[in-house]
Amino acid sequence: MPHTPDDIFDSQLTFTNLGLHKPVLQGVLDAGFEKPTHIQAKLIPAILAGKDVIGQAKTGTGKTAAFGLPILHLAEPDVFFQALILVPTRELASQVAGEINELGRHTRLHAVCVIGGESIRDQSRALKKGAHLLVGTPGRVMDMQGRGEIHFQNIRFVVLDEVDRMLDIGFREDIRKILSTVRREHQTIFVSATISKEIELLARRFMKPDTEKIITLSGALTVSLVDQKHLPVEPWDKKQLLYHLLKHEKPDTTVVFCRTKQTVHKVTAFLKDKGINAREIHGDLSQSRRNKVMVSLRQGNLDVLVASDLAARGLDVEHISHVINYDLPDDPEVYVHRIGRTARAGKRGVAWAFVTSNRGSCYGNRKTYRRGNSQDGIPRFHTRPAARRCRPSAFPSTSAEIPEPHPVPGGSGCHDARQYGIITRRNPAQVPQRHRSQSSPTLGPGQAFPLPAVNPSSHGFIPRCADVFLLCG
């Protein structure tokens, strides 16, 4: 049964049933929330009861409020440094601190963000003004603790948000040091959309024996409110397909994910040249530039954000309607977090995945990728065969004159180049002898091997677009 937006909420409860203090409850109501999500309905009572918890829930279901609200309820206004919330990225740290301060606006509690890339002096001033909750990345937290700017003597709550990502990017030792340094009498809370057995084993080393594991909507970690589609395309046509999608579908706000920072930069430059309001975000940008990009996105002044996986965690902007996987990630869990940038707070969203011939097997073999995905043809867009890409003068100039490509059996989105009467390979020695031209043993600039009639079923050889190109001089 498909999920509806109401499925992420607990219809049996309201926030008034959870026993939160009036100032905390007022902050929730001011934010426009009445019913808790499933993870909030289960996590809040467990934390209020003093339990250590491991919480796993889909992206966009309010995990920050699930641990933030009970901490705001239990923390004391006269004691600083009571909660330590560790996150993997600077953007997520800023977002979590901002959300907690918004929810706690009627309390006397304040969260301070401690992250790299920004002035230590400014952060020290903010800490001295009073910080009941510390939100930061493990590296900067360790740095500030070593400088004596913060201490862990009063810590009552330790939260590890998106802990799997923190381990992936090398924070394992910092996390162990921090958890070993804080006092024993504290609650430990692990939350993420994906929690592996390795992470659970690590978590339980630092948690009480009666730790409660809370999973909501298990087995549906890909976002059920996202309409997922995969689009077969050849590598050289990905930019054109991206532009075609943006112009044809006219999405409200789109996040385009790429595998490398270089691709992020090239795709952003391409879209800007096409007149699209696009900006980029990746790890090489200064923190001030990253902040400006995020402000533009949240204020609705940006149509397309082209991002590395830096933004796959913690990018919580409700009006993101589409996510495009320009490059598929190697890790299915990264895919989960990417598409989770849309369909926030019960809204529906759309996610497209570009599947090239050289990545098709990776895509097809991943259950996470396949679940909920459907192939989707794009109106009025045809992948260009490699031959036409290299020598456009040899073919009709308009798409209307080009015959419909024939799919190659077993090739995701690949087309049979034999319809154009030519085939070559990157290494001519790899071309089977039966396919080599006897009349043209050597080729000059602009020439191509003529392809004799071949029965694919008898010879077992079908050219793929990714293998085909024109020998140009």
C-alpha positions as CSV (number, residue, x, y, z in Angstrom):
1,M,0.0,0.0,0.0
2,P,1.5,3.4,-0.9
3,H,2.2,5.8,1.9
4,T,0.3,9.0,2.3
5,P,1.6,12.1,3.9
6,D,-0.3,11.3,7.1
7,D,1.5,8.0,7.5
8,I,4.6,9.5,9.2
9,F,2.4,11.0,11.9
10,D,0.9,9.2,14.9
11,S,-2.8,9.8,14.6
12,Q,-3.5,8.7,18.1
13,L,-1.4,11.4,19.9
14,T,-0.9,15.1,20.0
15,F,2.1,16.9,21.5
16,T,0.0,17.8,24.5
17,N,-0.2,14.1,25.4
18,L,3.5,13.7,25.7
19,G,3.9,15.5,29.0
20,L,6.2,18.3,27.9
21,H,6.5,21.5,29.9
22,K,4.3,24.4,28.8
23,P,7.2,26.6,27.5
24,V,8.5,23.7,25.3
25,L,5.0,22.8,24.2
26,Q,4.3,26.4,23.2
27,G,7.4,26.4,21.0
28,V,6.1,23.3,19.2
29,L,2.7,24.9,18.6
30,D,4.3,28.1,17.5
31,A,6.2,26.1,14.9
32,G,2.9,24.8,13.6
33,F,3.1,21.2,14.8
34,E,0.2,19.5,16.5
35,K,0.7,15.7,16.0
36,P,4.1,14.0,16.5
37,T,5.6,11.8,13.9
38,H,6.0,8.1,14.8
39,I,9.7,8.5,15.8
40,Q,8.8,11.5,18.0
41,A,5.9,9.6,19.6
42,K,8.3,6.8,20.6
43,L,11.6,8.5,21.2
44,I,10.3,11.4,23.4
45,P,8.7,9.3,26.1
46,A,11.8,7.0,26.2
47,I,14.2,9.9,26.7
48,L,11.9,11.5,29.3
49,A,12.1,8.2,31.2
50,G,15.9,8.4,31.3
51,K,16.6,5.6,28.9
52,D,19.5,5.3,26.5
53,V,18.0,4.9,23.0
54,I,19.0,4.0,19.4
55,G,16.5,5.6,17.1
56,Q,16.1,4.8,13.4
57,A,13.6,6.5,11.2
58,K,13.3,7.6,7.6
59,T,14.7,11.0,6.6
60,G,12.3,14.0,6.9
61,T,10.4,12.6,9.9
62,G,11.6,15.0,12.6
63,K,14.4,13.2,14.3
64,T,15.9,16.5,15.6
65,A,12.7,17.4,17.5
66,A,12.5,13.8,18.7
67,F,15.6,14.2,20.8
68,G,15.6,18.0,21.1
69,L,12.2,18.4,22.8
70,P,12.8,16.0,25.7
71,I,16.3,17.6,26.3
72,L,14.7,21.0,26.4
73,H,12.1,19.6,28.9
74,L,14.8,18.0,31.2
75,A,17.6,20.6,31.0
76,E,18.1,23.1,33.8
77,P,18.4,26.8,32.9
78,D,21.1,27.6,35.5
79,V,23.6,24.9,34.3
80,F,25.7,25.3,31.2
81,F,27.0,22.5,28.9
82,Q,24.3,20.0,29.8
83,A,23.9,18.5,26.3
84,L,26.4,17.6,23.6
85,I,25.0,16.9,20.2
86,L,27.5,15.6,17.6
87,V,26.8,15.8,13.9
88,P,28.8,15.0,10.8
89,T,28.6,18.3,8.8
90,R,28.7,22.0,9.5
91,E,25.4,22.5,7.7
92,L,23.7,19.9,9.8
93,A,25.1,21.5,13.0
94,S,23.8,24.9,12.1
95,Q,20.4,23.5,11.2
96,V,20.1,21.4,14.4
97,A,21.1,24.4,16.6
98,G,18.7,26.7,14.8
99,E,15.8,24.2,15.1
100,I,16.4,23.6,18.8
101,N,16.6,27.3,19.5
102,E,13.4,27.8,17.6
103,L,11.6,25.1,19.6
104,G,13.0,26.4,22.9
105,R,12.2,30.1,22.3
106,H,10.0,30.2,25.3
107,T,12.5,28.5,27.6
108,R,15.6,30.0,29.1
109,L,17.8,27.5,27.3
110,H,20.1,28.2,24.4
111,A,22.0,26.0,21.9
112,V,25.4,27.1,20.5
113,C,26.9,25.8,17.3
114,V,30.6,24.9,17.4
115,I,32.0,24.0,13.9
116,G,35.1,24.4,11.8
117,G,35.5,27.0,9.1
118,E,34.3,29.8,11.3
119,S,36.1,32.1,13.8
120,I,37.0,30.4,17.0
121,R,37.0,33.8,18.7
122,D,33.4,34.4,17.8
123,Q,32.4,30.9,18.9
124,S,34.2,31.5,22.2
125,R,32.2,34.7,22.8
126,A,29.0,32.8,22.1
127,L,29.9,30.1,24.6
128,K,30.7,32.7,27.3
129,K,27.3,34.3,26.9
130,G,25.8,31.0,27.9
131,A,25.4,27.6,26.2
132,H,23.1,25.0,27.7
133,L,23.3,22.7,24.6
134,L,26.4,22.3,22.5
135,V,25.9,21.3,18.8
136,G,29.0,20.6,16.7
137,T,31.2,18.4,14.6
138,P,33.5,16.1,16.6
139,G,36.7,17.7,15.4
140,R,35.9,21.2,16.5
141,V,34.3,20.0,19.7
142,M,37.6,18.2,20.6
143,D,39.6,21.3,19.6
144,M,37.5,23.6,21.8
145,Q,37.6,21.2,24.7
146,G,41.4,21.0,24.4
147,R,41.6,24.8,24.5
148,G,39.5,24.9,27.7
149,E,36.6,26.7,26.0
150,I,34.2,24.0,26.9
151,H,34.1,21.1,29.5
152,F,32.2,17.9,29.9
153,Q,31.6,17.9,33.6
154,N,28.0,18.9,33.4
155,I,27.0,16.8,30.4
156,R,23.7,14.9,31.0
157,F,22.9,14.1,27.4
158,V,25.1,13.0,24.5
159,V,23.4,12.8,21.1
160,L,25.0,11.3,18.0
161,D,23.0,12.5,15.0
162,E,23.6,10.7,11.7
163,V,26.2,8.6,13.4
164,D,26.8,6.4,10.4
165,R,28.0,9.3,8.3
166,M,30.3,10.4,11.1
167,L,32.0,7.1,11.1
168,D,32.2,7.1,7.3
169,I,34.2,10.4,7.2
170,G,36.7,9.5,9.9
171,F,35.3,10.7,13.2
172,R,35.4,7.3,14.8
173,E,38.4,8.0,17.2
174,D,37.1,11.5,18.1
175,I,33.7,9.9,19.0
176,R,35.4,7.3,21.2
177,K,37.5,9.9,23.0
178,I,34.4,12.2,23.6
179,L,32.3,9.3,24.9
180,S,35.1,8.1,27.1
181,T,35.6,11.7,28.5
182,V,32.1,12.6,29.5
183,R,30.9,11.6,32.9
184,R,29.2,8.3,33.4
185,E,25.9,9.6,34.6
186,H,24.5,10.7,31.2
187,Q,22.0,9.6,28.6
188,T,23.3,8.5,25.2
189,I,21.1,8.9,22.2
190,F,22.0,7.5,18.7
191,V,19.8,8.6,15.8
192,S,20.0,8.1,12.0
193,A,18.1,6.9,9.0
194,T,20.4,4.0,8.6
195,I,22.1,2.1,11.4
196,S,24.3,-0.9,10.6
197,K,25.2,-3.7,13.0
198,E,28.7,-2.2,13.3
199,I,27.2,1.1,14.5
200,E,24.8,-0.6,16.9
201,L,27.7,-2.6,18.5
202,L,29.7,0.6,18.9
203,A,26.7,2.4,20.4
204,R,26.0,-0.3,22.9
205,R,29.6,-0.2,24.2
206,F,28.9,3.2,25.6
207,M,25.2,2.7,26.6
208,K,23.3,1.2,29.5
209,P,22.4,-2.5,29.4
210,D,18.7,-1.6,29.1
211,T,19.2,0.5,26.0
212,E,16.0,0.7,23.9
213,K,16.2,0.4,20.2
214,I,13.4,2.2,18.4
215,I,12.7,1.6,14.7
216,T,9.8,3.2,12.8
217,L,8.8,2.0,9.4
218,S,11.6,-0.6,9.2
219,G,12.0,-2.1,5.8
220,A,11.0,1.1,4.1
221,L,14.2,3.2,4.5
222,T,13.9,4.6,1.0
223,V,11.4,7.4,1.4
224,S,8.0,6.1,0.5
225,L,6.6,9.6,-0.2
226,V,9.2,10.0,-3.0
227,D,8.2,9.1,-6.5
228,Q,11.5,7.5,-7.7
229,K,12.3,7.1,-11.4
230,H,15.4,6.0,-13.2
231,L,16.4,7.5,-16.5
232,P,18.7,5.6,-18.9
233,V,21.2,8.0,-20.5
234,E,24.6,8.0,-22.0
235,P,27.4,9.9,-20.2
236,W,27.8,12.5,-22.9
237,D,24.1,13.4,-22.8
238,K,23.7,13.8,-19.0
239,K,24.0,17.6,-19.0
240,Q,21.5,17.9,-21.8
241,L,19.1,15.6,-20.1
242,L,19.4,17.6,-16.9
243,Y,18.6,20.8,-18.7
244,H,15.8,19.1,-20.5
245,L,14.2,17.9,-17.3
246,L,14.5,21.3,-15.6
247,K,12.9,23.1,-18.6
248,H,10.2,20.4,-19.2
249,E,9.2,19.6,-15.6
250,K,9.7,23.1,-14.1
251,P,10.3,21.9,-10.6
252,D,10.0,24.3,-7.7
253,T,13.5,23.8,-6.1
254,T,15.9,21.0,-7.2
255,V,19.0,19.5,-5.6
256,V,21.3,17.8,-8.1
257,F,23.8,15.4,-6.5
258,C,27.2,14.6,-8.2
259,R,30.0,12.3,-7.2
260,T,32.9,14.7,-7.3
261,K,33.5,18.4,-6.6
262,Q,34.8,18.8,-10.2
263,T,31.5,17.5,-11.6
264,V,29.6,19.8,-9.3
265,H,31.5,22.8,-10.6
266,K,31.1,21.8,-14.3
267,V,27.4,21.1,-14.0
268,T,26.8,24.4,-12.2
269,A,28.7,26.3,-14.9
270,F,26.7,24.6,-17.6
271,L,23.3,25.4,-16.0
272,K,24.3,29.0,-15.4
273,D,25.3,29.3,-19.1
274,K,21.8,28.1,-19.9
275,G,20.3,30.9,-17.9
276,I,19.2,28.7,-14.9
277,N,19.5,30.1,-11.4
278,A,21.9,27.5,-10.0
279,R,24.6,27.5,-7.2
280,E,27.0,24.9,-6.1
281,I,28.0,23.6,-2.6
282,H,30.9,21.2,-1.8
283,G,33.7,20.8,0.7
284,D,36.1,23.2,-1.0
285,L,33.9,26.2,-0.5
286,S,34.7,28.4,2.5
287,Q,32.2,28.2,5.3
288,S,31.0,31.8,4.6
289,R,30.2,30.9,1.0
290,R,28.4,27.7,2.0
291,N,26.4,29.7,4.5
292,K,25.3,32.2,1.8
293,V,24.3,29.4,-0.5
294,M,22.2,27.8,2.2
295,V,20.5,31.1,3.1
296,S,19.6,31.7,-0.6
297,L,18.2,28.2,-0.8
298,R,16.1,28.5,2.4
299,Q,14.8,31.9,1.3
300,G,13.6,30.5,-2.0
301,N,16.1,32.6,-4.0
302,L,17.6,29.6,-5.7
303,D,16.1,27.2,-8.3
304,V,18.8,24.6,-8.5
305,L,21.5,23.5,-5.9
306,V,24.2,21.3,-7.3
307,A,25.9,19.5,-4.5
308,S,28.3,16.9,-3.5
309,D,27.2,14.4,-0.8
310,L,28.2,17.0,1.8
311,A,24.6,18.2,1.5
312,A,23.0,14.8,1.6
313,R,22.8,15.0,5.4
314,G,21.1,17.8,7.2
315,L,19.6,19.7,4.2
316,D,16.1,20.3,5.6
317,V,14.3,22.7,3.3
318,E,10.6,22.0,2.9
319,H,10.2,23.4,-0.6
320,I,12.7,21.1,-2.3
321,S,10.4,19.3,-4.7
322,H,12.9,17.3,-6.8
323,V,16.2,15.5,-6.3
324,I,18.3,14.4,-9.2
325,N,21.0,11.8,-8.9
326,Y,23.3,13.1,-11.7
327,D,25.8,10.4,-10.6
328,L,24.7,7.3,-8.7
329,P,26.6,6.8,-5.4
330,D,28.4,3.6,-4.7
331,D,26.8,3.3,-1.3
332,P,23.0,2.6,-1.3
333,E,22.7,4.4,2.1
334,V,24.0,7.6,0.5
335,Y,21.2,7.2,-2.0
336,V,18.7,7.0,0.8
337,H,19.9,10.2,2.3
338,R,20.1,12.0,-1.0
339,I,16.5,11.3,-2.0
340,G,15.5,12.2,1.6
341,R,16.1,15.9,0.9
342,T,12.7,16.0,-0.7
343,A,9.4,14.8,0.7
344,R,10.1,16.5,4.0
345,A,7.5,16.7,6.8
346,G,5.0,14.5,5.1
347,K,5.1,16.2,1.7
348,R,5.5,14.3,-1.5
349,G,8.6,14.6,-3.7
350,V,10.2,13.3,-6.9
351,A,13.7,11.7,-7.3
352,W,15.3,11.0,-10.6
353,A,18.4,8.8,-11.1
354,F,20.5,9.0,-14.2
355,V,21.6,5.5,-15.1
356,T,24.4,5.2,-17.6
357,S,25.5,2.0,-19.3
358,N,28.7,1.7,-17.2
359,R,26.7,2.2,-14.0
360,G,23.6,0.2,-14.9
361,S,24.7,-3.1,-13.4
362,C,25.5,-1.3,-10.1
363,Y,22.0,0.2,-10.1
364,G,20.2,-3.0,-11.1
365,N,21.9,-5.1,-8.4
366,R,21.0,-2.8,-5.5
367,K,17.8,-3.5,-3.8
368,T,17.8,-0.1,-2.2
369,Y,18.0,1.5,-5.6
370,R,15.4,-0.7,-7.2
371,R,12.8,-0.4,-4.5
372,G,10.1,2.0,-5.6
373,N,11.9,2.9,-8.8
374,S,10.4,2.8,-12.2
375,Q,11.9,3.5,-15.6
376,D,10.6,6.8,-17.0
377,G,11.0,7.9,-20.6
378,I,11.4,11.7,-21.0
379,P,9.2,13.2,-23.6
380,R,11.0,14.7,-26.7
381,F,14.4,13.6,-25.5
382,H,16.5,11.0,-27.2
383,T,20.0,9.9,-26.2
384,R,22.4,10.8,-29.0
385,P,24.4,7.9,-30.4
386,A,28.1,8.3,-30.1
387,A,28.7,8.5,-33.8
388,R,26.4,11.5,-34.2
389,R,28.0,13.1,-31.2
390,C,31.4,13.0,-32.9
391,R,30.5,13.8,-36.5
392,P,27.2,15.8,-36.5
393,S,27.6,16.7,-40.2
394,A,27.1,13.1,-41.2
395,F,23.6,12.9,-39.8
396,P,20.3,14.9,-40.0
397,S,20.4,18.2,-38.2
398,T,17.0,18.0,-36.4
399,S,15.8,15.4,-34.0
400,A,12.6,15.0,-36.0
401,E,14.6,13.5,-38.9
402,I,16.4,11.0,-36.7
403,P,14.9,7.5,-36.6
404,E,13.8,6.2,-33.2
405,P,16.7,4.4,-31.6
406,H,16.4,0.7,-31.0
407,P,17.1,-0.5,-27.5
408,V,19.8,-3.1,-27.2
409,P,18.8,-6.2,-25.3
410,G,20.3,-6.2,-21.9
411,G,21.6,-2.7,-22.1
412,S,20.0,-0.2,-19.8
413,G,19.2,2.7,-22.1
414,C,21.9,1.8,-24.7
415,H,21.0,2.0,-28.4
416,D,22.2,-0.1,-31.3
417,A,24.7,2.0,-33.4
418,R,24.3,-0.4,-36.3
419,Q,21.3,1.6,-37.5
420,Y,23.7,4.3,-38.5
421,G,26.0,1.9,-40.3
422,I,29.2,2.4,-38.4
423,I,31.0,1.0,-35.4
424,T,34.4,1.4,-33.9
425,R,35.9,0.8,-30.4
426,R,38.2,2.8,-28.2
427,N,40.9,0.2,-29.0
428,P,40.5,-1.0,-32.6
429,A,42.2,-4.3,-31.6
430,Q,39.2,-5.1,-29.5
431,V,36.9,-5.1,-32.6
432,P,36.3,-8.8,-33.6
433,Q,37.9,-9.8,-36.9
434,R,34.5,-10.5,-38.4
435,H,33.6,-6.8,-37.9
436,R,36.7,-5.3,-39.4
437,S,36.6,-3.8,-42.9
438,Q,38.7,-5.8,-45.3
439,S,38.7,-2.9,-47.8
440,S,39.8,-0.2,-45.4
441,P,42.5,-1.6,-43.1
442,T,43.6,1.9,-42.2
443,L,41.4,4.9,-41.5
444,G,42.0,8.6,-42.1
445,P,40.4,11.5,-40.2
446,G,36.6,11.4,-40.2
447,Q,36.4,7.9,-41.5
448,A,34.7,4.9,-39.8
449,F,34.6,1.2,-40.1
450,P,31.6,0.1,-42.2
451,L,29.6,-2.6,-40.3
452,P,28.6,-5.6,-42.3
453,A,25.3,-7.2,-41.6
454,V,25.5,-9.3,-38.5
455,N,23.1,-11.6,-36.8
456,P,23.5,-10.8,-33.1
457,S,22.0,-14.1,-31.9
458,S,24.6,-16.1,-33.8
459,H,27.7,-14.0,-33.2
460,G,26.8,-12.9,-29.6
461,F,28.1,-9.3,-30.2
462,I,26.0,-6.2,-29.8
463,P,27.7,-2.9,-29.8
464,R,27.0,-0.6,-26.9
465,C,26.8,3.1,-27.1
466,A,29.5,3.5,-24.4
467,D,31.9,1.4,-26.6
468,V,31.2,3.3,-29.8
469,F,32.9,6.4,-31.1
470,L,34.1,7.8,-34.4
471,L,37.8,7.9,-35.1
472,C,38.4,11.6,-35.6
473,G,41.7,13.2,-36.7
